[in-house]
Amino acid sequence: MVNYFFLDNNVVKMESSKYQSSISNIIWVDLINPTGEEKQLVEKDFSVELFTKHEREEIESSSKYVETTEEIGINLNFLIQDGDSFTNEPISFIIKNKVLITQRYHEYRSLSETYRKLKVIKPVDGDDVFLTILETRIDFDADLIESITDRISAISKEMTAAQDTNRELLLKITALQESTIAIRENIIEKQRILSSMLKSKMFPKEDYENMRIMIKDVGSLLDHTSFNFERLEFLQNTFLGLVDIEQNRVIKIFTVVTVIFMPPTVIASAYGMNFNICRS
C-alpha cells in the first residue's frame, strides 16, 4: 500500500493510490509493505532508488546515512515491543526535492501518531515531516525507558520485601538488561543520524535548532539507560548475594545435623565391626 500526503491550501491530506500523477504538492510518500509494482512506480515517479532488504538491514554506520547532492538516504531501526522483550525492525527514509519517502513493513505507533500530528503542525515539506517522525519516535523511546524503570523499581521492592531468590526473578532481571541494551543501541543510532543531519546543508537553517534539542533529548535518554543498567547490575549482584547467603545457611544446617549424629554413628560403626572373641 502507498499513502500520499499532500498540501491542499496549507492543509495536509492523504490519499491512497497506485498512481500519483493526479496528486500535486506531495510532501510524503509512505510505502507500507509495498508490492514490487508499487515500488517500481514510486521509483519511476520520483526518480529515486529504494533501499533493498539487504541495505535496510546492514549494521555498518556508513549504510545508515547516505547523502548526495540531490538526496539523503537514512536507514533506522525502530523498536517493537513483543511481550516483555523488544525487536528491531528497519525503516528507510529518502528525502529528495523536499519530498519524504518512507519504506516499511510493519505498523509503528510513532508513524500513526505522526499521521495525527500533521493536521496540527501543518508541515511545509518532507523535511518537516521527517523531523516530526524522529521527534515522535524519541518521545516513544522515552516512554519505553520509563516503563522499564517502573519494572526495575517493582523488582527492587519485591526483592527487598521478600528477599526472594527464585529463578524467575533472575530471568526478569536478565530480560530487562537485554531490553535496556536494545534501547540504548537504538538511541545511539538516532544520535549518530542527528549528528550527520547537523552537518548537512540540505536542511534549512531554521531546522537546526530543533535538531539540537533532539540531540539533547537523546543524550538525556542515554544517561537514563546507563542509570537503569547500573540499577540492574546492582539487583543482579544483590540476588547472587542472597543466593550465597541461602546456600551458606543450608550448609550450616547440614553441618549441625552431621555433628549431632556423629556420636551415634561412631558407636554404631564400632559395634558393627567383626571382632574375634577369645575364650579362655
Long-range contacts (C-beta under 8 A, 24 or more apart in sequence): 1-31, 1-32, 1-33, 1-34, 1-38, 2-29, 2-30, 2-31, 2-32, 2-34, 2-38, 2-41, 2-42, 3-28, 3-29, 3-30, 3-32, 4-28, 4-29, 4-30, 5-29, 5-30, 5-118, 5-129, 10-122, 11-119, 11-122, 12-118, 12-119, 12-122, 12-123, 14-115, 19-45, 20-45, 21-45, 26-99, 27-98, 27-99, 27-100, 27-123, 27-124, 27-125, 27-126, 27-128, 27-129, 28-99, 28-100, 28-101, 28-102, 28-126, 28-129, 29-99, 29-100, 29-101, 29-102, 30-102, 30-104, 30-111, 31-101, 31-102, 31-103, 31-104, 32-104, 32-105, 32-107, 33-104, 33-105, 34-103, 39-103, 42-101, 46-96, 46-97, 46-99, 46-101, 47-96, 48-94, 48-96, 48-101, 50-92, 50-94, 50-101, 50-103, 51-75, 51-92, 51-94, 51-103, 55-92, 56-90, 56-91, 56-92, 56-103, 57-90, 61-192, 64-189, 64-192, 64-193, 65-192, 65-193, 65-196, 65-197, 67-196, 67-200, 67-202, 70-96, 70-97, 71-95, 71-96, 71-97, 72-96, 72-197, 72-200, 72-202, 74-193, 76-189, 76-190, 76-193, 77-186, 77-189, 78-106, 78-108, 78-110, 78-137, 78-186, 79-141, 79-144, 79-182, 79-183, 79-186, 80-106, 80-108, 81-144, 84-175, 84-179, 85-175, 85-178, 85-179, 86-144, 86-179, 86-182, 86-183, 88-182, 88-186, 93-130, 93-133, 95-126, 95-127, 95-130, 95-202, 98-125, 98-126, 98-127, 99-125, 99-126, 100-126, 100-127, 100-129, 100-130, 101-126, 102-133, 108-137, 109-140, 110-136, 110-137, 110-139, 110-140, 113-140, 127-203, 127-204, 127-207, 128-207, 131-207, 131-210, 131-211, 131-214, 134-190, 134-193, 134-194, 134-214, 135-210, 135-214, 137-190, 138-190, 138-214, 138-217, 138-218, 138-221, 141-183, 141-186, 141-187, 141-190, 141-221, 142-217, 142-221, 144-183, 145-183, 145-221, 145-224, 145-225, 145-228, 148-176, 148-179, 148-180, 148-183, 148-228, 149-224, 149-228, 151-176, 152-176, 152-228, 152-231, 152-232, 152-235, 155-235, 156-231, 156-235, 159-235, 159-238, 159-239, 159-242, 163-242, 165-239, 165-242, 165-243, 165-246, 169-239, 170-236, 170-239, 173-232, 173-235, 173-236, 173-239, 174-236, 176-228, 176-232, 177-229, 177-232, 177-233, 177-236, 180-225, 180-228, 180-229, 180-232, 181-229, 183-225, 184-222, 184-225, 184-226, 184-229, 187-218, 187-221, 187-222, 187-225, 188-222, 190-218, 191-215, 191-218, 191-219, 191-222, 194-218
